Amino acid sequence: MKKEENSLHKVDSLSRFHRMFGLQQPKHPLISLIDIEQMNYEPAALQGSLVLNFYKIAYKASLCGKARYGQNYYDFSEGGLVFTAPGQVFESPDGRATKGNILLIHPDFLLSYEVAKKIKQYGFFSYAANEALHLSDEERTTIMTVLRIIDDELKSRIDDFSQDVIVSQIELLLTYSNRYYKRQFITRKAVNNDLLQKLDDSLDDYFASEISLKQGVPTVQYLSDLLHVSPSYLSDMLRSLTGQNAQHLIHHKLVEKAKELLSTSTLSVAEIAYQLGFEHPQSFSRLFKLKTTLSPLEFKQSFN
């Protein structure tokens, strides 16, 4: 039974998704807009996780109410959006009735359109569920208007312009979502500043405790796990606060720590490189010179 609970359901088609949740077959094989209230769950669908072969954009009213971030609450009473890209693993819905919609988009539906490439650049498809886009009343109205246009097109007689209209609405939906996520970073600025401080402290502790000697140079994944956010969300949050992503911050902290060791210790450049987690001193030297225009040795000699 335990094995069943941990099972992974791979869903290759929209038709299979519809069958799993007791829905009529989709009107189009490559795109579908589902009313969550109409979903019924197979017992198997409630066990384990799902891996979809298509994009999923879910508006869920169950996200409504006051969303807590750290010690603060923000009231977005009209629910929010959760995004999933093809191949990502996510937990099956728990079967409780809720209001909202799920938009399923097979990548093939976007072929020959510019958005087929652009959609892969939106970081929020890699955000965790707890990093959902919470919507204000006005934002919800905008998103629901776009979804309604898509629904109307799918329910109307298909013609030569149907796909163009639907794809243009998908692009609009993604553009609005990107804008609203930027707003969310601003709304959460105080909390994100706290997160930035924790990140800074974590990196200081990482080097001070010499964890780097065992684990190497800290990675974005390591830091995001430590802070309980996804790597994409961490980098996007940092860009909104500092203009740099998580990898740039790691490099900045590495160079600052290297400067401290080079100017105050008797360690050689190679020893400092190993202490900071570099497997090869040459890699450390390249990074240091890239960031300071001086080699580590030149920097060290300037203090003698």
C-alpha positions as CSV (number, residue, x, y, z in Angstrom):
1,M,0.0,0.0,0.0
2,K,2.9,2.3,0.9
3,K,4.3,1.8,-2.6
4,E,1.0,2.8,-4.1
5,E,0.9,6.0,-2.1
6,N,4.3,7.0,-3.4
7,S,3.4,6.2,-7.0
8,L,4.0,8.6,-9.8
9,H,1.3,9.1,-12.5
10,K,2.7,10.2,-15.9
11,V,0.0,11.9,-17.9
12,D,0.9,12.3,-21.5
13,S,-2.4,13.6,-23.0
14,L,-5.1,16.0,-22.0
15,S,-7.6,13.2,-22.7
16,R,-5.9,11.1,-20.0
17,F,-6.1,14.0,-17.5
18,H,-9.8,14.4,-18.2
19,R,-10.5,10.7,-17.7
20,M,-8.5,10.7,-14.4
21,F,-10.7,13.4,-13.0
22,G,-14.1,12.2,-14.4
23,L,-14.4,14.9,-17.1
24,Q,-15.8,14.8,-20.6
25,Q,-13.2,14.5,-23.3
26,P,-11.6,17.9,-24.2
27,K,-13.1,19.8,-27.1
28,H,-9.6,20.3,-28.5
29,P,-6.8,17.6,-28.0
30,L,-4.1,20.2,-27.2
31,I,-5.8,22.7,-25.0
32,S,-8.5,22.6,-22.4
33,L,-10.1,24.9,-19.8
34,I,-11.5,23.0,-16.8
35,D,-14.0,24.1,-14.2
36,I,-12.5,22.6,-10.9
37,E,-15.9,22.1,-9.4
38,Q,-16.7,19.6,-12.2
39,M,-13.7,17.4,-11.3
40,N,-14.2,14.0,-9.8
41,Y,-11.2,12.0,-8.7
42,E,-10.2,8.4,-9.4
43,P,-8.9,6.8,-6.2
44,A,-5.5,6.3,-8.0
45,A,-5.3,10.0,-8.8
46,L,-5.3,10.8,-5.1
47,Q,-2.3,8.7,-4.4
48,G,1.3,9.9,-5.2
49,S,2.2,12.6,-7.6
50,L,1.5,13.7,-11.2
51,V,3.9,14.4,-14.0
52,L,2.2,16.2,-16.9
53,N,3.4,16.4,-20.5
54,F,1.9,19.8,-20.9
55,Y,1.6,23.2,-19.2
56,K,-0.9,23.7,-16.4
57,I,-2.1,27.1,-15.2
58,A,-4.5,26.8,-12.3
59,Y,-6.6,29.6,-10.8
60,K,-7.7,28.4,-7.3
61,A,-10.1,30.2,-5.1
62,S,-8.8,28.0,-2.2
63,L,-5.8,30.3,-2.1
64,C,-8.1,33.1,-1.0
65,G,-8.0,34.9,2.3
66,K,-5.0,36.4,4.0
67,A,-1.7,35.0,2.7
68,R,1.0,34.8,5.3
69,Y,4.6,35.6,4.5
70,G,6.9,35.4,7.5
71,Q,5.3,37.4,10.3
72,N,3.1,39.4,7.9
73,Y,-0.3,38.9,6.2
74,Y,-1.4,40.3,2.9
75,D,-5.1,40.2,2.0
76,F,-5.7,38.9,-1.5
77,S,-9.2,37.7,-1.2
78,E,-9.7,36.5,-4.7
79,G,-7.4,33.5,-4.9
80,G,-4.3,32.9,-7.0
81,L,-2.5,31.2,-9.8
82,V,-0.2,28.2,-9.7
83,F,2.0,27.3,-12.8
84,T,3.4,24.0,-13.8
85,A,5.7,23.2,-16.8
86,P,5.9,19.9,-18.7
87,G,7.8,17.2,-16.8
88,Q,7.5,18.8,-13.4
89,V,6.4,16.6,-10.5
90,F,3.5,17.9,-8.3
91,E,1.2,16.4,-5.7
92,S,-2.2,15.2,-6.8
93,P,-5.2,17.4,-5.7
94,D,-6.6,16.2,-2.4
95,G,-10.2,15.8,-3.8
96,R,-11.8,18.6,-1.7
97,A,-14.2,20.7,-3.7
98,T,-12.9,24.2,-4.6
99,K,-13.7,26.9,-7.1
100,G,-11.5,27.8,-10.0
101,N,-10.2,26.8,-13.3
102,I,-7.3,24.8,-14.8
103,L,-5.9,25.7,-18.2
104,L,-4.0,22.8,-19.8
105,I,-1.8,23.7,-22.8
106,H,0.1,21.0,-24.8
107,P,3.4,22.4,-26.2
108,D,2.4,21.3,-29.6
109,F,-0.5,23.8,-29.6
110,L,2.1,26.7,-29.5
111,L,4.3,25.4,-32.3
112,S,5.0,28.0,-35.0
113,Y,4.1,30.8,-32.6
114,E,6.7,33.0,-30.9
115,V,5.3,32.2,-27.5
116,A,6.5,28.6,-27.9
117,K,10.0,29.8,-27.1
118,K,9.0,32.7,-24.8
119,I,6.9,30.5,-22.4
120,K,10.1,28.7,-21.4
121,Q,11.6,31.9,-20.2
122,Y,9.0,32.6,-17.5
123,G,10.5,31.6,-14.2
124,F,7.2,31.2,-12.4
125,F,6.7,27.9,-14.1
126,S,9.4,26.7,-11.8
127,Y,8.0,28.2,-8.6
128,A,6.7,26.0,-5.8
129,A,3.0,25.9,-5.0
130,N,3.6,28.0,-1.8
131,E,5.0,30.7,-4.1
132,A,1.7,31.0,-6.0
133,L,0.7,34.3,-7.5
134,H,-1.9,35.9,-5.1
135,L,-4.4,38.1,-6.9
136,S,-6.2,41.3,-5.8
137,D,-9.8,41.8,-6.8
138,E,-8.9,43.8,-9.9
139,E,-6.2,41.4,-11.0
140,R,-8.6,38.5,-10.6
141,T,-11.1,40.3,-12.8
142,T,-8.4,40.7,-15.5
143,I,-7.3,37.1,-15.4
144,M,-10.8,35.8,-15.4
145,T,-11.7,37.9,-18.5
146,V,-8.8,36.4,-20.4
147,L,-9.8,32.9,-19.4
148,R,-13.4,33.6,-20.4
149,I,-12.3,34.6,-23.9
150,I,-10.3,31.3,-24.2
151,D,-13.4,29.4,-23.0
152,D,-15.6,31.2,-25.5
153,E,-13.3,30.3,-28.3
154,L,-13.1,26.6,-27.3
155,K,-16.9,26.4,-27.1
156,S,-17.5,28.2,-30.4
157,R,-17.1,26.6,-33.8
158,I,-13.5,26.3,-34.7
159,D,-12.4,28.4,-37.7
160,D,-9.1,29.6,-39.2
161,F,-8.7,32.3,-36.6
162,S,-9.5,30.3,-33.4
163,Q,-5.9,29.2,-32.6
164,D,-4.5,32.7,-33.3
165,V,-7.1,34.2,-30.9
166,I,-6.4,31.6,-28.2
167,V,-2.6,31.8,-28.4
168,S,-2.8,35.6,-28.2
169,Q,-4.9,35.3,-25.0
170,I,-2.3,32.8,-23.6
171,E,0.4,35.4,-24.3
172,L,-1.7,38.1,-22.6
173,L,-2.3,35.8,-19.6
174,L,1.5,35.2,-19.2
175,T,2.3,38.9,-19.6
176,Y,-0.2,39.8,-16.9
177,S,1.1,37.1,-14.6
178,N,4.6,38.3,-15.1
179,R,3.5,41.9,-14.2
180,Y,1.6,40.7,-11.1
181,Y,4.5,38.6,-9.9
182,K,6.7,41.8,-10.0
183,R,4.0,43.5,-8.0
184,Q,4.0,40.6,-5.5
185,F,7.8,41.0,-5.0
186,I,7.2,44.7,-4.2
187,T,4.3,44.0,-1.9
188,R,6.4,41.5,0.0
189,K,9.5,43.8,0.0
190,A,9.8,43.9,3.8
191,V,9.6,40.1,4.1
192,N,12.0,39.6,1.1
193,N,14.5,41.9,2.8
194,D,14.3,39.6,5.8
195,L,14.9,36.7,3.4
196,L,17.9,38.5,1.9
197,Q,19.3,39.0,5.4
198,K,18.9,35.3,6.2
199,L,20.6,34.5,2.9
200,D,23.5,36.8,3.7
201,D,23.8,35.3,7.2
202,S,23.6,31.8,5.8
203,L,26.5,32.4,3.4
204,D,28.6,34.0,6.2
205,D,28.0,30.9,8.3
206,Y,28.7,28.6,5.4
207,F,32.3,30.0,5.0
208,A,32.9,30.7,8.8
209,S,32.1,27.1,9.7
210,E,34.2,25.8,6.8
211,I,31.3,23.7,5.4
212,S,32.7,24.6,2.0
213,L,35.7,22.4,2.7
214,K,33.3,19.4,2.7
215,Q,30.6,20.5,0.4
216,G,32.3,22.8,-2.1
217,V,31.1,26.2,-3.4
218,P,27.6,26.8,-2.2
219,T,24.9,26.3,-4.9
220,V,21.7,28.1,-5.6
221,Q,19.8,24.8,-4.8
222,Y,21.5,24.5,-1.4
223,L,20.5,28.1,-0.5
224,S,17.0,27.8,-1.8
225,D,16.5,24.5,0.2
226,L,17.9,26.3,3.3
227,L,15.4,29.2,2.9
228,H,12.5,26.9,1.8
229,V,11.9,28.5,-1.6
230,S,12.5,27.3,-5.1
231,P,15.7,28.3,-6.9
232,S,13.8,30.3,-9.6
233,Y,11.8,32.2,-7.0
234,L,15.0,33.0,-5.0
235,S,16.8,34.4,-8.1
236,D,13.7,36.4,-9.2
237,M,13.2,37.8,-5.7
238,L,16.9,38.8,-5.5
239,R,16.7,40.5,-8.9
240,S,13.8,42.6,-7.7
241,L,15.8,43.6,-4.6
242,T,19.4,43.8,-5.8
243,G,19.3,43.6,-9.6
244,Q,21.3,40.4,-9.4
245,N,20.4,36.7,-9.3
246,A,21.3,34.2,-6.6
247,Q,24.4,33.0,-8.5
248,H,25.8,36.5,-8.7
249,L,25.2,36.9,-4.9
250,I,27.1,33.7,-4.2
251,H,30.0,34.9,-6.4
252,H,30.0,38.3,-4.6
253,K,30.2,36.7,-1.2
254,L,32.9,34.4,-2.4
255,V,35.1,37.3,-3.6
256,E,34.5,39.3,-0.4
257,K,35.5,36.4,1.7
258,A,38.5,35.7,-0.5
259,K,39.6,39.4,-0.1
260,E,39.4,39.0,3.6
261,L,41.5,35.8,3.6
262,L,44.0,37.2,1.1
263,S,44.6,40.4,3.1
264,T,44.6,39.0,6.6
265,S,45.9,35.4,6.5
266,T,49.2,33.7,5.6
267,L,47.3,31.1,3.6
268,S,48.5,30.6,0.0
269,V,46.1,31.3,-2.9
270,A,45.6,27.5,-3.4
271,E,44.8,27.0,0.3
272,I,42.2,29.8,0.2
273,A,40.7,28.4,-3.0
274,Y,40.2,25.0,-1.3
275,Q,38.9,26.6,1.9
276,L,36.2,28.4,-0.1
277,G,35.1,25.2,-1.7
278,F,36.9,25.3,-5.1
279,E,38.1,22.0,-6.4
280,H,40.7,23.7,-8.6
281,P,42.6,26.9,-7.7
282,Q,42.5,28.0,-11.3
283,S,38.7,28.3,-11.2
284,F,39.0,30.5,-8.1
285,S,41.6,32.7,-9.8
286,R,39.5,33.1,-12.9
287,L,36.4,34.2,-10.9
288,F,38.4,36.5,-8.6
289,K,40.1,38.3,-11.6
290,L,36.8,38.5,-13.4
291,K,35.2,40.3,-10.4
292,T,38.2,42.5,-9.3
293,T,40.5,42.8,-12.4
294,L,43.3,41.5,-10.2
295,S,44.5,38.0,-9.8
296,P,44.4,36.7,-6.2
297,L,48.2,36.8,-6.0
298,E,48.3,40.4,-7.2
299,F,45.6,41.3,-4.7
300,K,47.5,39.5,-1.8
301,Q,50.8,41.2,-2.8
302,S,49.3,44.6,-2.7
303,F,49.0,44.3,1.1
304,N,52.7,43.4,1.6
